[in-house]
Amino acid sequence: MNLVVVDEKEVDRIYIILKKEAESGGYFLNSDVDFSKNLVRGLLKNEQRYGYRACPCRLASGKKDEDLDIICPCNYRDPDLDEFGACYCALYVDEAIAGGKKPAAPVPERRPPRSERGTKRAVFTLSTSPVPSLAFPVWRCSVCGYLCAREQPPGICPICKVKKERFERFI
C-alpha cells in the first residue's frame, strides 16, 4: 500500500488560497479550521494519487474524465449549499453555518451511481423559437453556471475558479 504524505506547509498554503477564492466568490469555508484542513489534506493526497483534487469524501476512479464532476469544487456544491447549507464533505458551507448560527447537517449523496453517470446531460431550452445566430458559442460552467460567449471556454472560471474542462457548450 502506498502511503501518501502531505507537507503541512502545503496544507496551510492551499487552505489560505481556497479560503480567499471562496470568499472572493461569495462562498464560505467551514469555520472549523482543523476539519477544513483535514479535507485539504485529502484533496492534496488525491492530487498526488490521481493528478487532480477529487473530493476526499468520494471514491475517485483515477480517470480524470470520469471524475470531473467530483473535482473540488464539485458540480454538486452549489445545489448542496442551496438545499442543505453545506456541500457533501462540508468544506463549503453557507453563511449561517460559517457564522455558527446553525450546525452543518449530513448531506445525502447527489452524485448518480456509476451506471447512470454520463447518461443524463442537462438540457437547456431557452424557448421554442429558433436559436439566433451568434458570433460565438456560449459556454456554461458545470459547477456554478457562469455563462460566457467566446470561441473557447475560459482557462479558469472567474466565479468558482474551476478549470476549462469543467465548461460545457451551452449554445
C-alpha positions as CSV (number, residue, x, y, z in Angstrom):
1,M,0.0,0.0,0.0
2,N,1.3,3.4,-1.0
3,L,1.4,5.9,1.9
4,V,0.8,9.4,0.6
5,V,2.5,12.1,2.8
6,V,1.3,15.6,2.6
7,D,3.5,18.6,3.6
8,E,1.8,20.6,6.3
9,K,3.1,23.9,4.9
10,E,1.4,23.0,1.7
11,V,-1.9,22.2,3.6
12,D,-1.7,25.7,5.2
13,R,-0.9,27.4,1.8
14,I,-3.7,25.7,0.0
15,Y,-6.2,26.3,2.8
16,I,-5.4,30.0,2.6
17,I,-5.8,30.0,-1.2
18,L,-9.1,28.1,-1.0
19,K,-10.4,30.4,1.7
20,K,-9.6,33.6,-0.3
21,E,-11.0,32.1,-3.5
22,A,-14.2,31.1,-1.7
23,E,-14.7,34.5,-0.1
24,S,-14.0,36.4,-3.3
25,G,-16.7,34.3,-5.0
26,G,-19.3,34.8,-2.2
27,Y,-18.7,31.3,-0.6
28,F,-17.6,30.3,2.8
29,L,-15.3,27.5,4.0
30,N,-16.2,25.6,7.1
31,S,-15.2,27.7,10.1
32,D,-13.8,24.6,11.9
33,V,-10.2,25.1,10.6
34,D,-8.9,21.7,11.7
35,F,-11.8,20.0,9.9
36,S,-11.3,22.1,6.8
37,K,-7.5,21.4,6.8
38,N,-8.2,17.7,7.1
39,L,-10.3,18.0,3.9
40,V,-7.5,19.9,2.2
41,R,-5.1,17.1,3.2
42,G,-7.5,14.7,1.4
43,L,-7.6,16.9,-1.6
44,L,-3.8,17.1,-1.8
45,K,-3.5,13.3,-1.3
46,N,-5.9,12.7,-4.2
47,E,-3.9,15.2,-6.3
48,Q,-0.8,13.2,-5.6
49,R,-2.5,9.9,-6.3
50,Y,-4.6,10.9,-9.4
51,G,-3.2,14.2,-10.6
52,Y,-6.4,16.1,-9.6
53,R,-8.1,17.2,-6.4
54,A,-11.0,14.8,-6.2
55,C,-13.4,15.3,-3.3
56,P,-11.8,13.4,-0.4
57,C,-15.3,12.1,0.7
58,R,-16.0,10.3,-2.5
59,L,-14.3,7.3,-4.2
60,A,-12.4,8.6,-7.3
61,S,-11.9,6.3,-10.3
62,G,-8.4,7.7,-11.0
63,K,-9.6,8.6,-14.5
64,K,-10.0,12.4,-14.7
65,D,-12.6,12.4,-17.4
66,E,-14.8,10.1,-15.3
67,D,-14.3,12.2,-12.1
68,L,-14.6,15.8,-13.5
69,D,-17.9,16.1,-11.5
70,I,-16.1,15.5,-8.2
71,I,-13.1,17.6,-8.6
72,C,-13.2,20.3,-5.9
73,P,-15.3,22.4,-6.0
74,C,-17.5,19.7,-7.3
75,N,-20.6,20.0,-9.6
76,Y,-22.8,19.3,-6.6
77,R,-21.5,22.1,-4.3
78,D,-24.0,24.8,-5.3
79,P,-27.1,22.6,-5.2
80,D,-26.0,21.1,-1.9
81,L,-25.4,24.6,-0.4
82,D,-28.8,25.8,-1.7
83,E,-30.6,22.8,-0.2
84,F,-28.6,21.8,2.8
85,G,-26.4,24.7,3.7
86,A,-23.2,22.7,3.1
87,C,-21.6,20.6,0.3
88,Y,-21.3,16.9,0.7
89,C,-18.0,17.0,2.5
90,A,-18.9,20.2,4.3
91,L,-15.8,22.1,3.2
92,Y,-18.1,24.7,1.7
93,V,-20.9,26.0,3.9
94,D,-23.5,28.7,3.8
95,E,-23.1,31.9,5.8
96,A,-25.3,30.7,8.7
97,I,-23.1,27.6,9.3
98,A,-19.9,29.5,8.8
99,G,-21.1,32.0,11.3
100,G,-22.0,29.4,13.9
101,K,-25.8,30.2,13.7
102,K,-26.7,26.7,12.7
103,P,-24.8,23.3,12.6
104,A,-23.9,21.5,9.5
105,A,-26.2,18.5,8.9
106,P,-25.4,15.4,6.9
107,V,-25.9,15.9,3.1
108,P,-27.1,13.0,1.1
109,E,-25.0,11.9,-1.9
110,R,-26.2,13.7,-5.0
111,R,-23.8,12.0,-7.4
112,P,-25.5,9.4,-9.6
113,P,-24.4,5.8,-9.4
114,R,-21.6,4.9,-11.8
115,S,-24.0,3.0,-14.0
116,E,-26.0,6.3,-14.5
117,R,-23.2,8.7,-14.9
118,G,-22.9,10.3,-18.3
119,T,-26.4,9.1,-19.4
120,K,-28.2,12.2,-18.1
121,R,-27.0,15.5,-19.6
122,A,-28.6,18.8,-18.7
123,V,-30.8,20.0,-21.4
124,F,-31.2,23.8,-21.7
125,T,-34.1,25.2,-23.5
126,L,-34.4,28.9,-23.9
127,S,-37.6,29.0,-26.0
128,T,-39.4,27.2,-28.8
129,S,-38.2,29.8,-31.3
130,P,-35.1,29.1,-33.3
131,V,-31.8,30.0,-31.7
132,P,-30.5,33.2,-33.1
133,S,-27.2,33.1,-35.0
134,L,-24.5,34.0,-32.5
135,A,-21.0,35.3,-33.3
136,F,-19.5,33.0,-30.6
137,P,-20.6,29.8,-28.8
138,V,-21.9,30.2,-25.3
139,W,-20.1,28.1,-22.6
140,R,-21.5,27.2,-19.2
141,C,-19.5,26.3,-16.1
142,S,-20.9,23.0,-14.9
143,V,-20.1,24.0,-11.3
144,C,-21.5,27.5,-10.8
145,G,-23.5,28.1,-14.0
146,Y,-21.4,31.0,-15.2
147,L,-22.0,31.7,-18.9
148,C,-19.7,33.3,-21.4
149,A,-19.7,33.8,-25.2
150,R,-16.4,33.3,-26.8
151,E,-14.5,30.9,-29.1
152,Q,-13.3,28.7,-26.3
153,P,-14.2,28.4,-22.6
154,P,-12.0,30.4,-20.2
155,G,-9.0,28.7,-18.8
156,I,-10.4,29.3,-15.3
157,C,-13.9,30.2,-14.3
158,P,-13.9,33.7,-12.9
159,I,-16.6,32.8,-10.4
160,C,-15.7,29.5,-8.9
161,K,-12.1,29.0,-10.2
162,V,-12.5,25.6,-11.8
163,K,-10.5,24.8,-14.9
164,K,-11.5,24.9,-18.6
165,E,-12.5,21.2,-18.8
166,R,-15.5,21.9,-16.4
167,F,-17.2,24.0,-19.1
168,E,-19.8,22.6,-21.5
169,R,-21.2,24.1,-24.6
170,F,-24.5,25.8,-23.7
171,I,-25.5,27.2,-27.1
